[in-house]
Amino acid sequence: MQFHSFDTRDPLFEFGPWRLSFQVITLENTYGLNLERTTITPGGDGWRLVCTELSWAGQQRRAPGGLVATIRREGDALRLSIMADAAATIRCVKVLVRDLPSLRALDLLDRPEPVPNTGTLLRYPNHLRLPLLFVEHDGGVIGMRCEDAQGRAKRFAIYAERFGPLAGRCAVELIFEDDARFFASHVEAPDWVISPAPDLDAFRAAQLAFTEAQMGLVPWEQRIDMPGWARRISLVMTIHCMHWTGYTFNTYNDARAVLRYVTDRLPGEQVLALLAGWEGRYYWQYSDYRPEPLLGGADSFAQLAGEARDRGAHLMPFFGVTSANAWTTPGFERFGPVSHMKSPTRTTYVGNRPDWDISRGRDTTWQAWLNIGAPAWRAELSRQILATLDGYDLDAVFLDCPEVWTNDPDYNLREGLHALVHDLRAAHPGLLVAGEDWWDGILDVLPLCQTTRKWRPVPAWAGRYGRFFEHIADSEPGRGSTGVFESGFAPYEPLPSEPYYIPTIAFVDGTLAVAPDAVDAAIERARRYAERNLAS
């Protein structure tokens, strides 16, 4: 994180035990409040702060604008409702919770992590699954959360202050960024809630209750987008087909052999086969989906689909929601250039830039990151998915990178994903739509998600809403290969036994021959999972 090289001298306001400051950040500068033009009026359950002039440059200058904050007590907690005005377009409104002791942030599993000297920055929805943060100090825990039905950007910054009378004391910034499509000189922020020493489960439950009521998140038992057949799945088998380089792990005939092995030992109706790289060179072929001739072509793919169907199993091919090959995709000029992801100030988003060619240059300009909210890209991707589902009588689809999110000033990614899933399910009412990753704003349309404990652990509370299976980054048991995934290799480690984790096993070339015992063990875990969780 970067910091200003001077004391911003933001006025400090006391509300009960809390010491807060406020900032208004426009597209051209950072503003604080002018203390001389700020009044605080106590009320029955709190306070009302009204500021009628902003300051800038460490209180050296004044600017038109203002901020109104209504602060209400809710037991030991505070609820803040804020609106702000400025002469320029507002990007963010920030609450600074200040004069705190040394802090540790709690991760998704509520484990403490130290805050480095450079500070900690956590983004929702890119890193956090809820717009909620717990920080721990020697005297207890503080919880901070935001009730925003639109799933807009939040950022939490934790650091020790460098300058001024509070130097050495910790601060937590609660930052709300409006939808970039609607940036304006007036903003009304969603409510923030700050609570001392909360019961973690109760504080999070309040946030989830809001999410269920306002964002459409539904408990697992009540979901209608997990088809009945999909609720019987007890094993996900990831079959890696073709690497980015063109290396073949499994042809369609090889995939049939793997499918036979598993369904000879486990009822086919309990098996979901994820096909990674089925369309050819993984990622390179993204946005031009069809069976790959080098893997056997359309006839062989049809045979794979038919045999899976005959055995009661289900195939689930990969489709990239946010990525396309700008160099090779036929007709890219029709849907690509108008659909690029962008930052709020229109910097083109270039993603994580995997080192596909191991040049160590990570130069992937061919890999265009597209916004599924853009009508042209959504229509093209939907067309290709439906053509595949219809052409091979499939009933499941996997969406890669649906969690990737930017605050695009043209199209909203969350709205676009919801529209895509709606269109797919309207065309195929019994369709299972699964995704690579999740956060609260998309878990409502993705009942089944891929995850890895390495950097995307699943907290128990998420199991209230969905089911999760192993990520392709987690490797297969033969040689620790990650197949099509760019990391290359990883120690093989099965998922823990939890009701929300579906047993998973991956296959590259040679997995069956080299590690049959590990495959059989995964099948046995699937049997136990079915006995425990699928009895009803």
HELIX and SHEET records of a PDB file:
HELIX    1   1 LEU A   35  ARG A   37  5                                   3    
HELIX    2   2 ALA A  180  PHE A  182  5                                   3    
HELIX    3   3 LEU A  200  MET A  215  1                                  16    
HELIX    4   4 TRP A  220  GLN A  222  5                                   3    
HELIX    5   5 ALA A  230  ARG A  232  5                                   3    
HELIX    6   6 TYR A  252  THR A  263  1                                  12    
HELIX    7   7 GLY A  268  GLN A  270  5                                   3    
HELIX    8   8 PRO A  293  LEU A  295  5                                   3    
HELIX    9   9 GLY A  297  ASP A  310  1                                  14    
HELIX   10  10 PHE A  332  PHE A  335  1                                   4    
HELIX   11  11 PRO A  375  TYR A  392  1                                  18    
HELIX   12  12 LEU A  413  ALA A  427  1                                  15    
HELIX   13  13 ALA A  460  ARG A  464  5                                   5    
HELIX   14  14 ILE A  472  ASP A  474  5                                   3    
HELIX   15  15 THR A  511  VAL A  514  1                                   4    
HELIX   16  16 PRO A  516  ASN A  533  1                                  18    
SHEET    1   A 5 PHE A  13  PHE A  15  0                                        
SHEET    2   A 5 TRP A  18  THR A  26 -1                                        
SHEET    3   A 5 THR A  30  LEU A  33 -1                                        
SHEET    4   A 5 LEU A  54  TRP A  56 -1                                        
SHEET    5   A 5 ARG A  61  ALA A  63 -1                                        
SHEET    1   B 6 PHE A  13  PHE A  15  0                                        
SHEET    2   B 6 TRP A  18  THR A  26 -1                                        
SHEET    3   B 6 ALA A  77  LEU A 100 -1                                        
SHEET    4   B 6 GLY A  65  GLU A  74 -1                                        
SHEET    5   B 6 GLY A  46  CYS A  51 -1                                        
SHEET    6   B 6 THR A  38  PRO A  42 -1                                        
SHEET    1   C 6 PHE A  13  PHE A  15  0                                        
SHEET    2   C 6 TRP A  18  THR A  26 -1                                        
SHEET    3   C 6 ALA A  77  LEU A 100 -1                                        
SHEET    4   C 6 CYS A 170  GLU A 177 -1                                        
SHEET    5   C 6 LYS A 154  ALA A 160 -1                                        
SHEET    6   C 6 THR A 120  TYR A 124 -1                                        
SHEET    1   D 4 PHE A  13  PHE A  15  0                                        
SHEET    2   D 4 TRP A  18  THR A  26 -1                                        
SHEET    3   D 4 ALA A  77  LEU A 100 -1                                        
SHEET    4   D 4 ALA A 184  GLU A 188 -1                                        
SHEET    1   E 8 PHE A  13  PHE A  15  0                                        
SHEET    2   E 8 TRP A  18  THR A  26 -1                                        
SHEET    3   E 8 ALA A  77  LEU A 100 -1                                        
SHEET    4   E 8 ASP A 191  PRO A 196 -1                                        
SHEET    5   E 8 GLY A 140  GLU A 147 -1                                        
SHEET    6   E 8 LEU A 132  HIS A 137 -1                                        
SHEET    7   E 8 ARG A 104  LEU A 106 -1                                        
SHEET    8   E 8 PRO A 112  PRO A 114 -1                                        
SHEET    1   F 8 ARG A 467  GLU A 470  0                                        
SHEET    2   F 8 LEU A 448  THR A 451  1                                        
SHEET    3   F 8 LEU A 432  GLY A 435  1                                        
SHEET    4   F 8 ALA A 396  ASP A 400  1                                        
SHEET    5   F 8 HIS A 314  GLY A 320  1                                        
SHEET    6   F 8 VAL A 271  ALA A 276  1                                        
SHEET    7   F 8 LEU A 235  HIS A 240  1                                        
SHEET    8   F 8 THR A 504  PHE A 507  1                                        
SHEET    1   G 2 SER A 323  ASN A 325  0                                        
SHEET    2   G 2 GLN A 367  TRP A 369 -1                                        
END                                                                             
